[in-house]
Amino acid sequence: MTYKNILSAAVLSAGLAASIAMPAAAEEKTDFQIAWSIYVGWMPWGYLGESGIMDKWADEYGITVEIVQFNDYVESINQYTAGAFDGVSATNMDTLSIPSGSGVDTTALIVGDYSNGNDAVILKGEGTLEDLAGKSVNLVELSVSHYLLARGLDSVGLSEPDLDGVVNTSDADMIAAYATNDVEALVTWNPLVSEIVTNNPDANVLFDSSMIPGEILDLMVVNTETLADNPAFGKAVAGAWYEVMSLMAAGDEDVLTAMAEASGTDLEGFKAQLAATEMFFDPAAAVAQASSPELPTTMTTIAEFLYDKGILGEGAPSADFIGIEYPDGTITGEAGNVKLRFDATYMQMAADGAL
């Protein structure tokens, strides 16, 4: 779920807030911008922008919300972190490592889905996870792909030092890379997984995100201060999102086809990707996910991975450096440094019909 050399994100997460630009001080305002990039679980953002649904909800609350598509996922998060956007579509891991790690207090406004097979470790030819030992693996370094590989290796008693190494590869180059003789294995996500598996009979999926359900969450995250000062922003975004969710849940093929075409596939291809995605069409299900007793454990595991890779904020002394707050008020990590918040308020409003 990234469109740029992730090493740039590591640099930014080590000091973006201090060295590039701090987000403007939050205040009451009427004009907002959110950024998104192409991934099956985020295609509704493009649709609600193009369809006018976002405009309808924004008008109801007397504001404007512009939805901007990025072809470069990490750059969209960098721009949000620098204060150019009020929100961005991002995974839980990338939110923790980039904006939160840079000191930008960020709230998960919408928990949209979790990857349930969309992210995969693929070997060229026959073999198992154990056969990755001694091989190089192409992936977007320090991304959720890297995390998935670590979880897969751990499941069979291996770790990254058992590999020949990882080769940092942009998602834009992944399909071409697979076709080269040098590539033995790779880790990526849909729609790239589907394209590689469909077009290459030797593509062997060894491990995918369905084996770690609920760990790779796809979110819409927003600046915490901006949300606090502008509840109309949260209400309009949540209202628009769940209107589209209701259309998708009803199987509206016009809506699904529009999303499919925008993501570069057809209706059947998009449905296949949705089948590997646990979408929370019902806001009550999203609230349940945000409030899940397993989420703190997942986020602690992710924080440990990020700390091990050196991208949990500049000078992080431990994996507990960043505090993460959950809907019931509990905190993992440093309570005095909470920079990521799972807030079910607006999802609950949608569930209650209060938007």
N, C-alpha and C positions, 0 to 999 in steps of 0.2 A: 504494500500500500504506500509506495513512495515513488517519486519521479525525479530523484536527484541523488547524486553521490551523498550518502548519508553522513560521510565524514564532515561535510559542511555543517550538518546539524550538530555534530559533536562539538565542533568549534563554537558554534553559536550557543549551544547549551552550556558551555563553559563560561560564557561571559557576554552573551548577546545583550542582556538588559543593561549592562554597564557600559559596554564598548560601542554599541551601535545606536540604540535609541530606546528610551524607556517609554512605555505606553503613556499616552496623555492622561492627565488626572481625570478620573471618572467624574461625571457630572450629568445633570439632567440634560437630555438632548432629544432630538426628534429623528435624526438621520443615522442609520446604522448600516454596516456592511459585514457580511459573513462570506467566508471563502470555503470552497469545496473542491474535491478532485474525484476523478472517475474511479469508482469501485461499486460493486453491485449494491452494497448497503447504503451507499451515499447517492445513488442515482435519483432518489426522490428529491434531493435538494435542487438538482437541475430542473426537474419537472415542475416543482412548485414555483420556481422562479419563472420558467417559460410559460406556464399555464395561466399565470395571473393569480393563483391561489395565495401566494405570499402577499401580493399587493392588496388583495381583498382583506386579509387579516390585518395587515399593517394599517390600512385605511380605517379599519374599525377602531384601532387604538390611537389614531391620529399621528402615526409615525410613518417613516419609509424604511424599508429593509431591502438593500440591494444584495443580490446573491451573485458572487463572482466565481467563475470556474477557473481553476489552475490546472495546467497540464503537468505541473511539477508539485507533487504532494508536499515534500519537505519544505519547498519554498513557500507554500501557502502557510505552513505552520511558522516558519521564520517570520513571515510578514505579520501574522497575528501577534507573535511574540514581541515584535518591534513596535506594535501599537497601530499598525496600518489597518487592521480589521478588528471588529468587535467579537468575532467568533470564527471558528474553523472546524471542519470535519477532521477528526483525528482518532487514532487508537488510544486506548488507555496508556499503553507503554510510551508512545511517542509524546503524549501530553505530559507525562511525568518527566521524561528526559529533556524535552526542549523548553516549553514555556515555564512549567513549574520548576524545572532545574535551573532556569535563568532568573527565577525570582518573581515571575508573573503569576499572581494569585488567580487561579483558573477554576471555573466551575463546569462540571459535566451537566449541561442543561437537559440534553436528550441522550438516553442510552438507547441507541437504535437497533442494535443486533449484536450477536457474537458470531465469529467465524466458526462454522461447523463443517469444515471440509474445504473451504475456499483457499486456505493456505496449505502448501504441500511440499514435502521433501521428495524429489524425483531423482531416481538413479537411471542412468542410461544402460539398459540391459538388465539381465537377471541378477538377483541378489537381495540382501536384507539390510537392515540398518547396520548390523555388525560389519557388513562388507564395505562400509564407508571408511573404516580404519585404513589409513594410509593413502586415502584419496583426497583430492582437493574438491571443494564444494563452492560453486558460484552462488552468490546471494548479495542482496543489498545489506552491506555490513552495518551492524548495530541497529537493525530494523527488527520488526516483528518476525521476519524470516529468520534472522539470526537467533532470536529467542526460541522459535519453533524448533530449529535445529538442535539447540541446546537441550530442550525438553525431550526431543526424540532420542538423542544420544544418551541422555541420562537414563532413559527407560530401558536401555540394554547394557548399562554399566560402562558406557564410553563417555568421553568428554572431548572438547575441541582439541586438546593436545594430541589426541589419538589420530587426528586427521593429518593429511599433508599440509593442510591450511585452508583458509577461506579466501576466495577471490572476490573482492568488491566489484559488483557488476550492477550497473543501472538497470532498472526495470525496463527502460526503453530498449536496452540491448539484449535482454534475456533470451528472446526467441532466436535471434541471430546467433547468440552464444551457444545455445543448445545444438545448433546445426554444425558447430565446429568440432574437429577431432579432439581438441584440447580439453573440452568440457566433459567431465565424468559424471557429475551430479550437480544439482542446483536446488535452490529453494525459492519459491515465488508464490504468487497469489493469482486468483481469478481477476480478469478473464485469461491471463497468461497461462495458468495451469490447464484450463480447458483446451486452449489452442495447442499447447505442446503435446498433451496426451492424445488429442484427436488426430493430429497430423504426424505423430511419430510412434509407430507400433512398438518401438523399443523403450518407450517411456514407462518407467516402473515407479508408481507412487509407493514409497516406503512408509510414510508417516504423514498424517495431516491433522488439521486443527480440530477435527471431530474427536480426536483422541485426548484433547485437553479442553473439553467444553467449558465455555464461560470465561476463558482466560484472555482471549483476544477480543476485546470489546471495541465496537465502532461507535463513536460518540459525536455529538455536536457540543463543543466546549466554548465557553464565553468568558470574557473578563469578569471576574467576580465583582469588582467595584462598579463596573458599568451595569451589570445586572441588578445590583442592589439599589443603584440610583435610578434605574429605569425598568421597573417591573413590567411596563407595557411591552418592552422589547421581548422579555421572556414569554409573556402571554401570547403575543402575535406569532412568534416563531413556533412555539409549542402547538398553538391552534392550527397553523398552516401544516405543520408536519403530520399531525394526527388526522387531518382531513385527507391527506394523501395516503396515509396508512389505511384508512377505512376503504379507500378506493382499491388499493392493492389487495387488501384482505377479501374484498368482494370479487376479486378476479377480473377487474375491469381491463379488458384486453387492449383497449385504446391507450390507456395509461401505461400498461406494461410494455406495449410495443414502442411507445415513445421513449421509454427508458432504455429498452433494448437497443434501439437505433442510435440513441445518444451515446451508448457505451460500445458501439461498434459490433453488435451481434444481432441475431434475430430473436423473435419471441421465444422459440424453443430453447435457444442458447441462454437467454436471460433467465428463463424458468429453471434451467438446469443449475445456474449459478445461485438462484434463490433457494433451491433445494439444499444447497450446501451452506446456507446462511440461516441462522435462527433469528428471524426478524421478529421484533416485538411490535406487531401491529396493534395490539391492545395496550393502551398506556398503563393499565394495571400490571401487565406482565413486565413492562419496563421498570415500574416502581419496584416490583418484586426482585428484579435482577439487581437494581441499585442497592436494595436493602438486604441482599442475600448474605447469609452468614459466611459464605465461602469467599466473598469478594475481598475482605481484608487479608485473607490468606493469599489469594492470588496477587494482590497488589504488593504484599510483602515479598513474595517470590520474584516479582518483576523488579522491585527496588533492589533486591540482592543481585539480580542479573545485571542491571544497569550500573550498580556500584562496582561489580567485578570488572565491567568493561570500561570503567572510568568516565561514565557520562551521566552521573547523577548529581550534576551541579558542580560548580567550581569549588575545589577544595573540600568536597564532601568527606567528612571524617569517618562516616559509616553508612551502611545501607538505610539507617533510620534518619538520615539527614533531613529529608523532606517529610513534613506531616501530611497525612491524607485523612480527610474527614468524611464520614459516612452519614447517611440520612438520620440515623438515630443519635448523632453527636459523638459517637466514638471516634477515636483517632488512632491510626497506626503511624509509627515514625515520631518525629519530634513535634510535640504539641505546640511548641513556641515558634514553629516554622511551617505552619500549614499553608501549602501552596496549591493543593489539589483537593477539590470538594465534590463529592457525589451528592447532589441536592435533588431530591425527588419532588420538590414543591410544585413545579409547573407540570410535570408529568402527572402528578396526583390531581391537579386542577383539571387536566384533560380527562382523567379517569372519572372524575366527579361531575363532568359536564359543566364546570365552573368557568370556562374560558369564553 
